[in-house]
């Protein structure tokens, strides 16, 4: 193993404490999560020089964000009194339309969504330092530019905007408990540790604290919080947010798997020595999706199943406003005319294919679609999920 690709926890923690200007009182709670990630990076990830630099900066930044949050609540304990009422978690399998649905929810001014620049630079709380927002947006524009240069075709694969809505990945990453690390790096032992050993309830307590920080000194609104990987921890979400509701998208898991394979390979390749092996990516993402489906099946078969509103991906892409109305009805709220107008305008400005095409094929990753469909047939039956071609045809019929 080349020395240039070795990470050491101690200097990363020390640097983050120095940058935050505060001691990490949560080191015992989350140090094990970081240790599992760092160990997997050092043993499995095969990072090249670029990947190592990205990983090091990412870990330092995440530690700094969490410790800075601790500093703010130490100095302003009233932040922890901020109420996060009836949050809506937008979730579903990765690549099942959750990002698209999130952008539709962002047309509804009754909801508050995390902004991309907030996710990547959450401190200071924007309500406490509004003058810093312009510089933070400018920094996010530069981050997006660098990401698009690093990952070929990223714009066509994942919709993102410096001032647009963003998912919860970065907030769960502050405690090193985010499934997305397995997509950007080859860290299978870390993913297993996340599923089997990490205290995800503690992670969502930090997630809530981050929302309180963002909400402090700002107009409180109902939060809409998108992240596909919420489905592996829905019981933990309910422990921290007992009045939470979920809106869950459903799409053919065969198509989902093919899409997440392509995205994962695209994210890993520029970070890895020699790039990634498509068949390894395929095998890992097969289990990745299986774990997510296990989470969905477990929760929707349990006592809190009624907290979930289900959304058909194919109806969503064909008639998004009709699906929004169904989702609103499931949440017990109306659909304002202003939102309908805003969604219509957003769709007009963001037609299908605007950011380029995104072709992918499951066979490229050593997987067979019929075998995948058979493995996940219970999930498909429970939610009446068709195969992709049938779903697209059914939506426009």
N, C-alpha and C positions, 0 to 999 in steps of 0.2 A: 504493500500500500504506500503510495507516494505521500511524503510528509506534507505536501501542499494541500492535500485533501483531508487532513485530520483536524477535527474540531475538539476543543477542550472547554468544558462547561465553566470552570472557575473564572477564567479571564472574561468570558462573555457576561457572566453574572456581575463581575466587578465593574465592567465597563458600563453596563446598563444602570447599575446603582449610581455610578458617577454621573451619567447623563441625566438621570432623573433627579439627582440630588436628594436621594432618600434611600433608606435601607429596605430591603425586601423582606417584610415580615411574613410573607407567604411562601418562602423558599421551601419549607418542609412540606407544605401541602402540594406543591406543583413541581418540585425538583425531580421527582421520580418520572413524571411525564417527559420533562426535558431530557433526562438521562436516557430514557428509552429511545427518543428521537435521535439524539446525538449518537448513541451507540449504533443505531440502524444506519445512520448516514455514514459513519466511519467504516462499518463492516460491509454494507450492502450497496450503497448508492452509486459508487464509482463516479464521483463528481469530477468533472474537469476543472480547470482553473476558474472559468466563469461560474460554473455551478457552485464551487466552494465559496467564492466571494458573495454570490447571491444568498447562499444558505447562512453564511456568517452574518451578513447585514440583516437578513430577515430575523434571525433569532435574537440578535441584539436589539433590533427595533421592537419586536414583540415583548421582550422582557421590559424594555424601557416604557412602553405604553402601559403595561399592567402596573408597574411600580409607580409611574406618574399618577395613575388613577388612585393608588393607595395614598399618595401624598396629598392629592386634592381632598379626599374624604377625611384624612387626618386633620387637615387645616379647616375644612368646612363640613363638619359632621352632619349638617342639615341635608346634605346631598342624599344621604341614605334614607331620608324621609320621603323622597320623591316617589309618588305612586305610579306604578306601571300597571294600568288597569286594562283587563281584557285584551291582552296582545293577541294578534292574529299571526300564526306561524304559517308561512307559505312554503309548502314542501312537496315532496314526491320523489320518485327516483331521479337521479341525475340525468339530465338531457331529456326530461319529460315535459318541457315547456314551463318550468318554474321561473326562469328568467323573464320570459315573455309575459307571463302572468304578473310578475312583480312590476314590470313597467306599466301594465294596465292599472294595477292598484295605485301606482304613483300618480295616475291622473285624477285620483280621488283626494280632494283637499282635506277630507276628514281624517286621513291617515298620515302618520309620520313614518318615513322610511329612512334607513341609514343612507347617507350620501357616500359616494366613493371616496371622496377626499377625507371624510370623517373616519371611515374604516381604516384608512392607511395612516392617518395622522390625527388621532382622536383628542389629544391634549394640546392646549388647554381646552376646557369645555367651551364650545363656540358662544354660548350665551354669556359666559363670563369674559370672553375676549373676542368680540366680533371683529375687531380690527385685524385679527390674524387670519381671517377666513380667505381673503384675497391671495395672500402668499401661499396658503395651503392648497388652494385650488390650482395655482400656478405650478406648485410642486407635483400635484397629481397629474397635470397635463404632461409633464416631463416623464413621470413614471409610466403613463400609458404609452407615450411615444417609445420609450425604451422596451416595453413589453412587446409592442407590435414589431419592433426590429428584431427582438430575440426569437419570437415564436412566429414562424411563417404561417400566414393565413389566419392568425388569431382573431382578427376582426370578424371574419365570416363564421368562426366557431362559437364565439361567445360575445354577446352584446354587453358593452361596458361604456361608460361615459363619465368623465371626471366629476361632473356635477350631478350625474344621474343617481339612481338608486343602486344600492349595493347589498350583497348578501352578508351573512353573519360570520363568514369564514374567519376574518381577521380577529373578531372578538373571541371566538372559541380558540383561536390559535394563541391568544395571549397566555393561556394555561397549557398550551401544547396538547390539546385534546380535539383536534380537527381532522376528520377523515381525509380532507383535501391534501394533506401532506403526501399521501400515497399516490396522488395524481401528478404532483409536480416532481417527485423524486421516487426512486426505487427503494422503498423502505418497508418491505412486507412484515418484518418482525415488529416494527412500530405499529402497523395497522392491527396486527393480532393483539398487541398489548392494549391498544385503544379499545377494542371491542371487549376484551376479556377482563381487564384489570383497572382501567382508569376510572376514577370517581367522577362521573359525568354530571352528577348533581352539583358538586363543588364548582365545576366548570360553568354551569349555567348561573350560579350565584355571581360569578365574576361577569358573565354576560349581562345580567341584570344591573349590576353596578355600573357597567359601561353605559347602558341606556340611561340610568339615572344621571350620570355625568353629562351626557349629551342633552338631556331634558332640562337640567337645572338652569334657571334664569331664562328659559325659553317658553314659548306657548306650549302647554301640554296637549298632546293629541294621542289618539289610539295608535299604537305601534303596529306596523305590518312588517314582518321579519322573515325574509326569504333565506333558505338554505336547504338544499336537498338532503344533506346529511343529518338534518334534525330527525329524520325517521329512525335513526339508530338509537335515539335517546329520548323518545317522546314521553316515556314515563318520568324521566328526569326533568324534562321541561315542566311537567305538571306538578312536580314537587316544588319547584321554584316559582312557577306561575300557575297557581291552582285555578284561576279563571281563564286560562288560555283557551283559544280555539285554533283549529288547524284547517287549512284549505289545501287539499292534496290533489295533485295532478296525476293522471294515469295514462300511460302510453305502452305500446307493445314492448316488453322487456328485451326482445331480440334487437329491436331498433335502438333502444336505449343503450344496450351493451355495445353494439357496433360504434355508436357515436362516442361513448365514453372511452372506448379503446383508442379511437383516433385522437381525441383531445389529450388523453394521457400521454400517448406517444409524442405528440407535438410539444407538450410542455416539458417532458423529460429529455428529449433528444439534445437540445442545445446545452443542457447541463451535464450530460454524461459523457465519459470517455468512450468513444466508439458508438455512441447512440444506444438506443434501446432495441431489444429483440421483440418484434411484433408478437411472436407466440408467447413470450413471457408476459408481455402486457396483456394479451388476451386471457391467459390463465388467471392472472391476478385480478383483472377487472371482472371476470366471471364470478369469482368469489366475493369481490367487492359488492357487486349488484346483489348477489345472493344474501349477503349480510343485511343489506338495506331492505330487501323483501322480507326477510325474517322479522325485522323490526316492524314493518308495516302490518304483517299478518298477526304478530303478537299483540300489538296495540289495538288494532281494529277488531280483534276477537276478545278484548278485555272490557273492563267496566267503564272505561272512558271512551269507548268507540263513538258515542254520540257527540263528542266534541269535534269530530272530523266532518268537514264538508268535502265531497268528492267531485272532481272535475274531469271530464272527458277531454283528453288532449285534442282529439280530432274535431270535436265540436268547437273547442276553443279556437283553433286556427281557422276554422270555417266561419264562425260567427262569434267573435270574442265578446261582443256586448251581451249576447244571450247567456253565455256562460258566466259573465260577470253578474248578471241579474240573478242567476241561480245561486251563485256563491253568496251574494248579498242576502238573498232570502234565507239561505242556510245559516247565515250569521245573525239573522233577525234585524236587518237594516234595509232601508230602501235604496234605490238607485237614482241619484239626482240627474236631472236633465243636463246640468253643466258637465257632469262626468261623461255622459254619452257624447257630448259635443267634443270634449277633450280627447276621448279615445278615438273618435272618428278622425280628428285632426292628426293625432299621433300616428295612426295607421297610414294615413295619406302621406305623411312625411317619412315613414319607415316601411316601405313596401317590401314584400318578400324578395330576397336576393339583392337588396340594396348594398350589402357589405360583401357580396361575392358568394360563390357556391361553396358547399362543404360536402363533397362526395366521400362516402366511406362504405366499406363492405366487411361484413363479419368474417368472411373466409380469409381475409388478409391477416387475421389474427389467430388462425388455426382453429376456428370454432364453427360449429354447424348450427344453423338457425333452428332446424326442427328439434334437435336435441335440447337446445336452450329453451324453446317453447314448452317442451315436455317437462323439463325440470321445474319450470315456473308456472305450470298449468293451474295449480290451485289458486295462485294469485290472480291469474287471468280470469278464471271462472268467478272468483269472489266479486270482482269489480267489472265483469263483462267487458274485458279488454280484448279487442280483436287483433289479428296480425296487421301490420302497418298498411298494406295495400287495401285490405278490407276496410280498415278504419277510415282511410282517406276517401274511399268510395262511398262509405256509409255517411260520412259527414256532408257530402255535397248532394246526396240523393234527396 
